[in-house]
Amino acid sequence: MAKQPMLKFVRVERDMPIKRTAEDRKQDFDEIYAEFAREKAAEQASRCSQCGVPYCQNHCPLHNNIPDWLNMTATGRLEEAYAISQSTNTFPEICGRICPQDRLCEGNCVIEQSGHGTVTIGAVEKYITDTAWEKGWVQPIVPAAERTESVGIIGAGPGGLAAADMLRRAGVQVTIYDRYDRAGGLLTYGIPGFKLEKDVVMRRNKLLEDGGVRFVLNCNVGEDLSFEEIRAQHDAVIIATGVYKTRDLQGPGAGAKGIVRAIDYLTASNKASFGDEVAELIDGTLNAEGKNVVVIGGGDTAMDCVRTAIRQGATSVKCLYRRDRANMPGSQREVQNAEEEGAEFVWLAAPKGFAGDSVSSVKVQQMRLGAPDASGRQSPEVIEGADFDEPAELVIKALGFEPEDLPKLWGTDGLEVTRWGTVKANFGSGETSLDGVYAVGDIVRGASLVVWAIRDGRDTAAAILEKFNAKAAVAAE
């Protein structure tokens, strides 16, 4: 009788790749987890119960066929595991690193619900794809036939790159326009290297370029090139700009020197990791070294800022969040990592004002949780007379992102937006109010997850190809 390769969760415990010590990892911006060895990856994959209704797959925005590639990994068929993994996910090596698996696939694992500890899906996914790159299984796109249709994509973040990959595989001519000097969007400049190593993003960009995707970088649409000029050059246009406008702080002194935006702070740090000379780091404007740092916010961007400040050599790092730990939107795994590295979280606390022309302290008001708001979450309420001062020479605003006013920024009429300022687009196809113009990712959803941007990019690419094929069929009649 053949040995059962799966269902080992009853005798094999959940295990993650070894995590570097906090003291070691806060000295650099390198990945904090070691790589699974082949035997360990196979062992952990073998814990999958191969359940009849795979909740892990259902709760993945990309509906990745997780049970099948876990089975392939457990039985040593890694090349097949990679083929299954990349068939539904354009960037599995990136999702394996940065997806909040605890809220998505792993958080809905059947054996987790039964008390055995979830399968370490993200770590295995990362291992499969890293092995694929190492073995040379990942190859540039070679379309079966070239097509004449052309698509312009504004924004080189995950949504735009995912759409480019799908369209290029079908032979469509693709050009991506981006404001930065490197492609990748927040993957490149918004997420620190200790969560997503930059060579992982750069090699994927190069793969797309080698496959025929054209990149036009350092291009500010509306300034260097108009939106209408881009429309005139292509059969379809995808808006994938993401959301970069920072929500602002209120209160006395909110405009003081030393109060900075999270996106500026993280971008400066990530540019330095490429070896770029960053003036704001050299002059100390965006450098936490030797400073008391206060980060305001409770999402994953706040966690990135907290952990970056520690690595820059801050004297102290505190994160203010107006709700409690249980109601924090950021990953609990990231909170734990930050605490291990020396960050302090001040729960039920919000800024009331700031002292100093160059900020020297934050006036903090204590909060309590009151009645639920429209979303069902308890609303924070101020506790009168419970204010205190928190020393700070650097305050980082990580309150979330909002969309820029694209119709005004690009000087274009007819592009409809919602009351939140996001581009109004049809669910699934991404079609906007302008003919031949589509939108994907955060500029449609608001600030969201990378995996949802990938999903949008793939869905919209499929919708565009369907339109192109329908036109071609009509022309051929």
C-alpha positions as CSV (number, residue, x, y, z in Angstrom):
1,M,0.0,0.0,0.0
2,A,1.4,3.4,-1.0
3,K,2.5,5.7,1.8
4,Q,0.1,8.6,2.4
5,P,2.0,11.8,1.5
6,M,-0.6,14.2,2.9
7,L,-2.8,14.6,6.0
8,K,0.2,14.6,8.3
9,F,-1.1,17.5,10.5
10,V,-2.1,15.1,13.3
11,R,1.5,14.1,13.9
12,V,3.6,16.9,12.3
13,E,3.4,20.3,14.0
14,R,3.2,23.6,12.2
15,D,6.7,25.1,11.7
16,M,7.8,28.3,10.1
17,P,11.2,29.1,8.5
18,I,13.8,30.1,11.2
19,K,13.5,33.8,12.1
20,R,16.7,35.7,12.7
21,T,17.0,37.1,16.2
22,A,15.6,40.6,16.7
23,E,19.1,41.9,17.7
24,D,20.6,40.6,14.5
25,R,17.8,41.6,12.1
26,K,17.5,45.2,13.3
27,Q,21.0,45.9,12.1
28,D,20.1,45.6,8.4
29,F,17.2,45.7,5.9
30,D,17.6,42.0,4.9
31,E,14.7,39.5,5.0
32,I,14.1,38.3,8.5
33,Y,13.2,34.7,7.7
34,A,15.6,32.0,6.4
35,E,14.5,29.9,3.4
36,F,12.8,26.5,3.9
37,A,15.0,23.5,3.1
38,R,13.5,21.1,0.5
39,E,12.7,18.5,3.2
40,K,11.2,21.1,5.6
41,A,9.0,22.6,2.8
42,A,7.8,19.1,1.8
43,E,7.1,18.2,5.4
44,Q,5.0,21.3,6.1
45,A,3.2,21.0,2.7
46,S,2.3,17.4,3.7
47,R,0.3,18.8,6.7
48,C,-2.5,19.9,4.2
49,S,-5.7,18.0,4.8
50,Q,-6.7,18.2,1.1
51,C,-10.2,19.1,2.3
52,G,-13.2,18.8,-0.1
53,V,-14.0,22.5,0.2
54,P,-10.6,24.3,0.3
55,Y,-11.3,27.5,2.3
56,C,-7.7,28.6,1.8
57,Q,-8.4,28.8,-2.0
58,N,-11.8,30.4,-1.5
59,H,-10.4,33.2,0.7
60,C,-7.5,33.9,-1.7
61,P,-8.4,36.9,-3.9
62,L,-6.6,35.1,-6.8
63,H,-8.2,31.7,-5.9
64,N,-4.8,30.1,-6.1
65,N,-5.0,26.3,-6.3
66,I,-3.3,25.9,-3.0
67,P,-4.1,22.3,-2.1
68,D,-2.7,21.1,-5.5
69,W,0.6,22.9,-5.2
70,L,1.0,21.8,-1.6
71,N,0.5,18.2,-2.8
72,M,3.1,18.6,-5.5
73,T,5.6,20.1,-3.0
74,A,5.0,17.3,-0.5
75,T,5.6,14.7,-3.2
76,G,8.8,16.4,-4.6
77,R,7.2,17.6,-7.9
78,L,8.3,21.2,-7.5
79,E,8.3,22.2,-11.1
80,E,4.7,21.2,-11.4
81,A,4.0,23.0,-8.1
82,Y,5.4,26.2,-9.6
83,A,3.4,25.7,-12.9
84,I,0.2,25.5,-10.8
85,S,1.2,28.4,-8.6
86,Q,2.0,30.8,-11.4
87,S,-1.0,29.9,-13.5
88,T,-3.3,32.0,-11.3
89,N,-0.7,34.4,-9.7
90,T,1.5,36.7,-11.7
91,F,3.9,37.2,-8.8
92,P,3.8,34.3,-6.4
93,E,7.2,35.0,-5.0
94,I,6.0,38.5,-3.9
95,C,2.7,37.3,-2.5
96,G,4.5,34.6,-0.6
97,R,6.4,37.3,1.2
98,I,4.0,40.1,1.8
99,C,0.4,38.8,1.7
100,P,-1.3,38.9,5.1
101,Q,-1.8,35.1,5.0
102,D,-3.0,35.2,8.6
103,R,-6.1,37.1,7.3
104,L,-6.5,35.2,4.0
105,C,-5.5,31.7,3.1
106,E,-3.8,30.6,6.4
107,G,-6.5,32.3,8.5
108,N,-9.1,30.1,6.9
109,C,-7.2,26.8,6.8
110,V,-9.5,23.9,8.0
111,I,-6.9,22.4,10.2
112,E,-6.3,25.8,11.9
113,Q,-10.0,25.8,12.8
114,S,-9.6,22.3,14.3
115,G,-6.8,23.4,16.5
116,H,-3.8,21.8,14.7
117,G,-2.2,25.1,13.5
118,T,-2.5,26.3,9.9
119,V,-0.4,25.0,7.0
120,T,2.4,27.5,6.4
121,I,1.1,28.4,3.0
122,G,3.0,31.6,2.4
123,A,6.4,30.2,3.3
124,V,5.9,27.2,1.0
125,E,4.7,29.5,-1.8
126,K,7.8,31.6,-1.4
127,Y,10.0,28.5,-1.4
128,I,8.4,27.0,-4.6
129,T,9.0,30.2,-6.6
130,D,12.4,31.0,-5.3
131,T,13.4,27.4,-6.3
132,A,11.8,28.0,-9.7
133,W,14.0,31.1,-10.2
134,E,17.1,29.2,-9.0
135,K,16.5,26.3,-11.3
136,G,15.8,28.5,-14.4
137,W,12.1,27.5,-14.7
138,V,11.0,31.1,-14.8
139,Q,11.5,32.3,-18.4
140,P,10.7,35.6,-20.2
141,I,7.4,35.8,-22.1
142,V,7.4,34.5,-25.7
143,P,4.0,35.0,-27.2
144,A,2.8,32.4,-29.7
145,A,2.1,35.2,-32.1
146,E,2.4,39.0,-32.0
147,R,-0.7,41.1,-32.2
148,T,-1.1,44.6,-33.7
149,E,-3.1,46.0,-30.7
150,S,-1.4,48.2,-28.3
151,V,-2.1,49.0,-24.6
152,G,-0.7,51.8,-22.5
153,I,-0.6,51.3,-18.8
154,I,-0.2,54.3,-16.4
155,G,1.5,53.0,-13.3
156,A,4.1,50.3,-12.8
157,G,2.7,48.9,-9.5
158,P,1.4,45.4,-9.0
159,G,-1.9,46.0,-10.8
160,G,-0.3,47.5,-13.9
161,L,2.5,44.9,-14.0
162,A,0.0,42.0,-13.7
163,A,-2.1,43.4,-16.6
164,A,1.1,43.9,-18.6
165,D,2.1,40.3,-18.1
166,M,-1.2,38.8,-19.2
167,L,-1.5,41.1,-22.2
168,R,2.0,40.5,-23.3
169,R,1.5,36.7,-23.1
170,A,-1.3,37.1,-25.6
171,G,1.1,39.0,-28.0
172,V,-0.3,42.5,-27.3
173,Q,2.1,45.4,-27.5
174,V,2.4,46.9,-24.0
175,T,3.9,50.2,-22.8
176,I,4.0,51.1,-19.1
177,Y,4.4,54.8,-18.0
178,D,5.5,55.5,-14.4
179,R,6.5,58.6,-12.4
180,Y,9.4,56.9,-10.7
181,D,12.9,55.9,-11.9
182,R,12.3,52.2,-11.2
183,A,9.2,50.1,-11.9
184,G,7.3,48.4,-9.1
185,G,5.4,51.2,-7.4
186,L,5.0,50.5,-3.7
187,L,6.7,47.1,-4.2
188,T,9.8,49.0,-5.0
189,Y,9.6,52.2,-2.9
190,G,6.8,51.6,-0.3
191,I,7.6,48.2,1.2
192,P,11.0,47.8,3.1
193,G,13.5,45.2,2.1
194,F,13.1,43.3,5.3
195,K,9.6,42.3,4.0
196,L,10.3,42.3,0.3
197,E,13.9,42.2,-1.0
198,K,14.4,44.7,-3.8
199,D,16.2,42.2,-6.1
200,V,13.0,40.1,-6.1
201,V,11.1,43.0,-7.6
202,M,13.9,44.0,-10.0
203,R,14.3,40.6,-11.5
204,R,10.5,40.4,-12.2
205,N,10.7,43.8,-13.8
206,K,13.6,42.7,-16.0
207,L,11.7,39.5,-16.9
208,L,8.8,41.6,-18.2
209,E,11.2,43.9,-20.1
210,D,12.9,40.8,-21.6
211,G,9.5,39.6,-22.6
212,G,8.8,42.7,-24.6
213,V,7.1,45.1,-22.2
214,R,8.3,48.7,-22.8
215,F,8.8,50.9,-19.8
216,V,8.7,54.7,-19.9
217,L,10.0,55.8,-16.5
218,N,10.4,59.3,-14.9
219,C,7.2,60.2,-16.7
220,N,4.7,62.3,-14.9
221,V,1.4,62.0,-16.8
222,G,-0.1,65.5,-17.1
223,E,3.3,67.1,-17.2
224,D,5.8,65.2,-19.3
225,L,3.1,63.5,-21.4
226,S,-0.6,64.2,-21.5
227,F,-3.3,61.6,-20.8
228,E,-4.8,62.3,-24.2
229,E,-1.4,61.8,-25.9
230,I,-1.2,58.4,-24.3
231,R,-4.8,57.5,-25.3
232,A,-4.0,58.5,-28.9
233,Q,-1.0,56.1,-29.0
234,H,-2.9,53.0,-27.9
235,D,-6.0,50.9,-28.5
236,A,-6.7,50.8,-24.8
237,V,-5.3,52.5,-21.7
238,I,-5.3,51.1,-18.1
239,I,-5.0,53.5,-15.2
240,A,-3.1,51.8,-12.4
241,T,-1.6,54.7,-10.5
242,G,-2.4,53.5,-7.0
243,V,-3.2,56.0,-4.2
244,Y,-0.4,58.3,-2.9
245,K,-2.1,61.3,-1.4
246,T,-1.5,61.1,2.4
247,R,-4.3,61.8,4.9
248,D,-3.3,64.8,6.9
249,L,-3.0,65.5,10.6
250,Q,-5.1,68.1,12.3
251,G,-4.4,70.2,15.4
252,P,-2.0,72.9,16.5
253,G,1.5,72.6,15.1
254,A,0.6,69.9,12.5
255,G,2.7,71.7,9.9
256,A,5.9,71.8,12.0
257,K,9.2,70.7,10.6
258,G,10.0,67.1,11.4
259,I,6.4,65.9,10.7
260,V,6.7,63.8,7.5
261,R,4.7,61.6,5.3
262,A,5.1,57.8,5.5
263,I,5.5,57.5,1.7
264,D,8.3,60.0,1.6
265,Y,10.0,58.4,4.6
266,L,9.8,54.9,3.2
267,T,10.8,56.0,-0.3
268,A,13.9,57.7,0.9
269,S,15.0,54.6,2.9
270,N,14.3,52.3,-0.1
271,K,16.2,54.5,-2.5
272,A,19.2,54.3,-0.1
273,S,19.0,50.5,-0.2
274,F,19.6,50.7,-4.0
275,G,22.7,52.8,-3.3
276,D,21.1,56.1,-4.3
277,E,22.3,59.3,-2.6
278,V,19.3,60.7,-0.8
279,A,19.7,64.3,0.3
280,E,16.9,64.1,2.9
281,L,18.7,61.1,4.6
282,I,22.0,62.9,4.6
283,D,20.6,66.1,6.1
284,G,18.5,64.2,8.6
285,T,15.0,65.3,7.4
286,L,14.0,61.7,6.7
287,N,16.4,60.0,9.0
288,A,15.5,58.6,12.4
289,E,19.0,58.1,13.7
290,G,19.4,59.4,17.3
291,K,15.8,60.7,17.4
292,N,12.7,59.9,19.5
293,V,10.3,58.8,16.7
294,V,6.5,58.7,16.9
295,V,4.6,56.9,14.1
296,I,0.9,57.7,13.9
297,G,-1.4,55.0,12.4
298,G,-2.2,51.4,12.8
299,G,-1.9,49.8,9.4
300,D,0.9,47.9,7.7
301,T,2.4,51.1,6.4
302,A,2.8,52.2,10.1
303,M,4.5,48.9,10.9
304,D,6.9,49.5,8.0
305,C,7.8,52.9,9.3
306,V,8.2,51.7,12.9
307,R,10.6,48.9,11.8
308,T,12.5,51.1,9.4
309,A,13.1,53.7,12.2
310,I,14.5,51.0,14.4
311,R,17.0,50.0,11.7
312,Q,18.0,53.6,11.2
313,G,19.1,53.8,14.8
314,A,16.3,55.8,16.5
315,T,16.6,56.4,20.2
316,S,13.0,55.3,20.8
317,V,10.2,54.3,18.5
318,K,6.5,54.6,19.6
319,C,3.4,53.9,17.5
320,L,0.2,55.7,18.4
321,Y,-3.1,54.1,17.5
322,R,-6.5,55.4,18.4
323,R,-8.1,51.9,18.9
324,D,-6.8,48.9,20.8
325,R,-4.7,46.0,19.6
326,A,-7.7,43.8,18.7
327,N,-9.0,46.5,16.4
328,M,-5.8,47.3,14.6
329,P,-6.0,46.9,10.8
330,G,-2.3,46.0,10.4
331,S,-1.0,42.4,10.5
332,Q,-0.6,41.0,14.0
333,R,2.5,39.2,12.8
334,E,4.1,42.6,11.9
335,V,3.1,44.0,15.3
336,Q,4.9,41.1,17.0
337,N,8.0,41.5,14.8
338,A,8.1,45.2,15.7
339,E,7.7,44.6,19.4
340,E,10.5,42.0,19.3
341,E,12.7,44.6,17.6
342,G,12.1,47.2,20.3
343,A,9.1,49.3,19.2
344,E,6.5,50.3,21.8
345,F,2.8,50.5,20.9
346,V,0.6,53.1,22.6
347,W,-2.9,51.9,22.2
348,L,-6.1,54.1,22.5
349,A,-4.0,57.2,21.8
350,A,-4.4,59.9,19.2
351,P,-2.4,63.2,18.5
352,K,-4.1,66.4,19.7
353,G,-1.3,68.8,18.7
354,F,2.5,69.3,18.3
355,A,5.0,71.5,20.1
356,G,8.0,73.2,18.6
357,D,8.7,74.9,15.2
358,S,10.8,71.9,14.6
359,V,8.7,69.3,16.4
360,S,9.8,68.4,19.9
361,S,6.8,66.6,21.3
362,V,3.3,65.3,20.5
363,K,0.3,66.2,22.7
364,V,-1.5,62.9,23.0
365,Q,-5.1,62.4,24.0
366,Q,-6.2,59.1,25.5
367,M,-9.2,57.4,24.0
368,R,-11.7,54.7,24.9
369,L,-13.9,52.6,22.6
370,G,-17.5,53.6,22.4
371,A,-20.5,52.5,20.3
372,P,-19.9,50.8,17.0
373,D,-19.7,53.0,13.9
374,A,-21.4,52.3,10.5
375,S,-18.9,49.5,9.7
376,G,-19.5,47.8,13.0
377,R,-16.2,48.8,14.6
378,Q,-16.3,50.5,18.0
379,S,-15.7,54.3,17.5
380,P,-12.9,55.8,19.6
381,E,-13.9,58.6,22.0
382,V,-11.7,61.1,23.8
383,I,-11.2,60.8,27.5
384,E,-11.3,64.4,28.7
385,G,-8.4,65.6,30.8
386,A,-6.3,62.5,30.1
387,D,-3.7,64.2,27.8
388,F,0.0,63.7,28.0
389,D,3.1,64.7,26.1
390,E,5.3,62.3,24.1
391,P,8.8,63.5,23.2
392,A,9.4,63.3,19.4
393,E,11.9,64.8,17.0
394,L,10.5,62.9,14.1
395,V,6.8,62.3,13.6
396,I,5.7,60.0,10.7
397,K,2.1,60.3,9.4
398,A,0.9,56.8,8.4
399,L,-2.8,57.5,8.4
400,G,-3.5,55.9,5.1
401,F,-3.7,57.0,1.5
402,E,-6.3,58.7,-0.6
403,P,-6.5,59.1,-4.4
404,E,-5.2,62.1,-6.2
405,D,-7.7,64.1,-8.3
406,L,-6.8,62.5,-11.6
407,P,-9.3,64.5,-13.8
408,K,-7.8,67.7,-12.5
409,L,-4.2,66.5,-12.4
410,W,-4.4,65.2,-16.0
411,G,-6.7,68.0,-17.3
412,T,-9.1,65.5,-18.8
413,D,-12.9,65.6,-19.0
414,G,-15.3,62.7,-18.7
415,L,-13.3,60.5,-16.4
416,E,-15.9,59.8,-13.7
417,V,-14.8,59.4,-10.0
418,T,-16.7,58.3,-6.9
419,R,-17.4,60.6,-3.9
420,W,-14.2,59.2,-2.4
421,G,-12.2,60.3,-5.4
422,T,-11.4,56.8,-6.7
423,V,-12.0,56.1,-10.4
424,K,-15.4,54.7,-11.1
425,A,-14.9,51.4,-12.9
426,N,-17.0,48.4,-13.7
427,F,-16.5,45.4,-11.4
428,G,-14.6,42.6,-13.2
429,S,-13.8,44.4,-16.5
430,G,-12.4,47.6,-15.0
431,E,-14.1,49.7,-17.7
432,T,-14.4,53.4,-16.9
433,S,-16.7,56.1,-18.3
434,L,-14.2,56.8,-21.1
435,D,-14.2,54.5,-24.1
436,G,-11.2,52.2,-24.2
437,V,-10.0,53.4,-20.7
438,Y,-9.8,50.9,-17.8
439,A,-8.7,51.2,-14.2
440,V,-7.4,48.7,-11.7
441,G,-6.1,48.4,-8.2
442,D,-6.1,51.0,-5.4
443,I,-7.1,53.8,-7.7
444,V,-10.5,51.9,-7.9
445,R,-10.6,50.2,-4.6
446,G,-8.9,52.7,-2.4
447,A,-5.8,51.6,-0.4
448,S,-5.9,47.8,-0.4
449,L,-3.8,44.7,-0.7
450,V,-1.2,43.9,-3.4
451,V,-3.0,40.6,-4.1
452,W,-6.2,42.5,-5.0
453,A,-4.3,44.7,-7.4
454,I,-2.9,41.6,-9.1
455,R,-6.4,40.2,-9.3
456,D,-7.8,43.4,-10.9
457,G,-4.9,43.6,-13.4
458,R,-5.5,40.0,-14.5
459,D,-9.3,40.4,-14.8
460,T,-9.0,43.7,-16.8
461,A,-6.4,42.2,-19.1
462,A,-8.8,39.4,-19.8
463,A,-11.6,41.9,-20.5
464,I,-9.4,43.9,-22.9
465,L,-8.4,40.7,-24.8
466,E,-12.1,39.7,-25.1
467,K,-12.8,43.1,-26.6
468,F,-9.8,42.9,-29.0
469,N,-10.9,39.4,-30.1
470,A,-14.5,40.5,-30.7
471,K,-13.3,43.4,-32.9
472,A,-11.0,41.1,-34.8
473,A,-13.8,38.6,-35.4
474,V,-16.0,41.3,-36.7
475,A,-13.3,42.7,-39.0
476,A,-12.6,39.2,-40.4
477,E,-16.3,38.7,-41.4
